[in-house]
Amino acid sequence: MKKALLLLVAACGLSATALQAQRQPVSKQGGISPALLQRLRAAQSGDPAQKALQGALAANSINALAARPNNPDTRSTWFSNEVPSKGITDQKQSGRCWLFTGLNVMRSQMIREQKLGEFQFSQSYCWFYDQLEKANLFLQAVIDKAALPMSDQTVDWLFRNPISDGGTFCGVQDIVGKYGLVPACVMPESYNANNTSKLSSILALKLREFGLAQRRAKASERQALKEKQLATIYRILALSLGEPPEQFEWTRTDDKGRPVETKTYTPRQFYQEFIGIDLASTYVMLMNDPSRPYNRTYTIDLDRHSYDGQQWTYLNVPMDVIKAAAAKSIKDSTMLYMSCDVGKFYNKESGVLSLQNYDYGSLFQTDFPMTKAERIQTYASASSHAMTLKAVDLRADGTYAKWMVENSWGPSAGHKGCLIMTDEWLDEYLFRLVVDRKYLPADVLKLTGQEPTLLPAWDPLFLADE
């Protein structure tokens, strides 16, 4: 008995030793070996200044310590050319910047032409139909790709991205052109319009479920099934946002608040009377993407807001073309839809976007040399937010000093609801500008007639503005 017990203990001891050996870290070639780790540690200076900086970073944000004091770019808020506006909008906790921006461009036109006071179009009305159309786009795309396996990259992308509250100007073209507009008082904002995350997650969950059901259904049953599925999406939207009006009565007032006229409209009649342009043929989307050849047009597969709508198509041009068109538009009192990588070098206190706001290189004793093209190719930078470009400050020699956008984060954000951008910052982080064709020279307009190069939906630059 004792002998058996000793053998068992010995066996357990050998097993423990073997297990311990198995748990020892094994450095494969290319891994961080103990020797490499020691060299990394030895490379640190360990001087008092580095220790003090480590303590400072333990108690403060990186931006607080990297901030350059008294940046001259934050001193002036005067602009040589500025389009007047009335009232700052607020998208609250939603990704609808693209919609607010597009409507703000048209709002500025209507206020100027009709001599109105503060006025807004209903963002909620447009967003209702945007979500319904995106749901149909997803379902019909799933039907179109039903013969492909779930592992197919396009099918995989569809189920990863069934719907979102973000978008681009082509969504404004699609939705407004098809469904018209209503004043904000006719269909006001609701909690779920201002706080979209939960509604978006519920819609995405149902659409993924519906997408699987479509793939399992017979081909002959899919369109009837889609109609039932869309009825469910419509109900969820109507309960959450309210049902859009088919017609309404509205009293137009002047800038003193005095009534001018009361009429009954359908949303499309309202749009035709007060805006009355074909958005798809009036505007051109310009892009600055130095990672691809300039003076060519590109389109992004499945990047539209409705199945039968306009595919996102743009002309890639250098920044000097974009800025010339923007300045010409602003001088003519016309705002523009623009989008950029808004989070880069943004100072919340001043509302200024400047490359001189923060010195991360000195803080971490390194440099950050990537070009705009390299940042695009490596997913380090992309368009993240749309705003309404409204002002440019020209120096005496005609060069650009700075720009200003009307934002949709409420009147207390930034500089009185606006953001100021240095010209150098704009060169690095602007990506899209939507401009009326009449502000583009003939040689640039001619380029828009090219057959566009088709890019995949998952291209690194083409995220939705939020």
Number of C-alpha atoms within 10 A of each C-alpha: 6 7 8 9 10 11 12 12 12 12 12 12 12 12 12 12 12 11 11 10 10 10 9 8 9 11 10 8 7 6 9 13 14 12 9 11 11 11 11 11 11 10 9 9 10 10 8 9 10 14 12 11 13 11 11 14 15 10 8 10 10 16 17 11 15 16 17 14 9 10 13 11 19 19 10 9 14 12 15 12 18 22 16 13 19 14 14 20 19 19 22 16 14 17 24 28 29 29 31 27 30 26 23 27 20 19 23 24 18 16 20 15 11 13 13 19 18 17 21 23 20 19 23 25 28 23 21 20 21 26 22 19 23 20 27 24 23 24 28 18 17 23 18 12 16 18 10 13 12 16 9 10 13 20 18 12 15 21 19 11 13 22 25 21 22 21 23 28 31 26 27 24 20 24 24 24 19 14 18 18 24 30 17 15 12 17 20 17 17 12 11 19 26 18 15 18 16 10 18 17 13 12 22 19 15 15 23 20 13 20 24 15 15 22 20 11 14 10 12 8 10 18 14 9 16 20 13 13 21 18 13 14 19 18 13 15 22 13 10 16 22 19 15 17 12 11 15 15 11 16 11 15 18 15 13 10 11 12 11 9 10 11 10 12 16 17 21 18 17 20 19 15 10 16 17 12 13 12 17 15 10 12 20 22 21 25 25 25 22 18 14 13 11 14 16 17 22 20 18 19 16 20 25 23 31 24 19 11 19 18 18 19 22 22 25 25 21 17 19 11 15 22 18 14 22 28 24 16 22 19 16 13 18 23 32 28 27 29 30 21 20 19 14 16 19 22 18 13 10 16 19 26 29 23 19 18 22 22 17 17 12 10 17 12 7 9 11 7 9 11 12 18 16 14 17 20 18 12 11 14 22 25 22 22 25 35 30 28 30 28 28 28 21 16 12 8 6 8 10 17 17 26 27 26 25 29 27 25 18 17 16 11 18 21 19 14 19 24 25 25 25 21 19 15 19 19 17 19 23 22 26 23 27 25 23 19 16 14 18 19 12 10 8 14 14 10 15 20 11 12 11 15 12 12 14 15 18 15 13 15 20 19 17 22 24 21
